[in-house]
Amino acid sequence: MSDQLPPLAALRVFESAARHLNFTRAAAELGMTQAAVSYQIRVLEERVGAPLFLRQPRQLALTETGERLAPGIIEAFQLIRQTFAASRQKAQTVLTISVVQTFASKWLVDHIGEFQLNYPDIAVRFDVSEELVDFNRSEVDVAIRSGKGDWPGLVSHQLIRADFAPLFSPELAPQVHEPSDILKLHRIGPHDPWWKLWFAAAGIDDVPGQDGPELRVDSQFLEGNLALAGQGAAILTPAFFLRELELGRLVQPFPLVCAGSFGYWLAYPHARRNAPHIRAFRDWIVSRVPKVPDPDANGVVVPMEA
């Protein structure tokens, strides 16, 4: 077809050579050899059907045909550069975070304002979802997910280990004097394996079932809200409910906390690890999340000093 574009590589080489009027400088700019530059110019000359440069000793000049082509092609590549730079700048000033509901609701929304104060040029957008994000098919920059942090191709930083202990509203506290008394309460999510693990660590191996209808929820955020409403005892990660514990809206009746086998992690593609907005968020959140003590040999977390 007569209107078919010539090879983009040849146009790119011509644009650089026409600006510099020097094949050696064009080669250096494009990371090519001078022979490769000459070859691409010949390709374009064959497509145009006329010479584009006058090759004179110690001097390079555009032919009449080259003079006609150069302004439009140089302007086109300049527009491409400006468009790409603008898009890149926008991509680096909007941070899209894919995050599970529990972490978003129980930690991130309470602290993200501090990040925005420290980095006012970075706009933050949340994508609250329980689904694993495909970084190759979305505009998500970083993800906060629960798991073991072993996702292929991703850099992962553990934020909060999913430790667990029973929590409930203070209205229920008078009924509980020792760990076995919790069995008398309505347990939210009674089939959660964390219950048996915690009771075993408390020396209670026989954990009976629970009478009555069972309400199953799929996040600590919802279980915590039920506990706050006095609906029973929930097995939760105390680090997510520090404010409620401090205000007395929830109580942790015993210092026994078990170490979870998974945690909440910040993850992002290895190839994007040096993007300024990702690096800024990583450094901030890793330094900001609450530090928890390591478990002992029995998987029990020794409480930190107040």
Sequence and secondary structure as in RCSB ss.txt:
>XXXX:A:sequence
MSDQLPPLAALRVFESAARHLNFTRAAAELGMTQAAVSYQIRVLEERVGAPLFLRQPRQLALTETGERLAPGIIE
AFQLIRQTFAASRQKAQTVLTISVVQTFASKWLVDHIGEFQLNYPDIAVRFDVSEELVDFNRSEVDVAIRSGKGD
WPGLVSHQLIRADFAPLFSPELAPQVHEPSDILKLHRIGPHDPWWKLWFAAAGIDDVPGQDGPELRVDSQFLEGN
LALAGQGAAILTPAFFLRELELGRLVQPFPLVCAGSFGYWLAYPHARRNAPHIRAFRDWIVSRVPKVPDPDANGV
VVPMEA
>XXXX:A:secstr
 TT    HHHHHHHHHHHHHT HHHHHHHHT  HHHHHHHHHHHHHHHTS  EEEETTEEEE HHHHHHHHHHHH
HHHHHHHHHHHHHHHHTTEEEEEE HHHIIIIIHHHHHHHHHH TT EEEEEE SS   GGGS   EEEEEE S 
 TTEEEEEEEE  BEEEB GGGGGG SSGGGGGGS EESTT HHHHHHHHHTT        S     S HHHHHH
HHHTTS EEEE GGGGHHHHHHTSSB  SS EE  S EEEEEEEGGGTT HHHHHHHHHHHHHS     B TTSE
E     
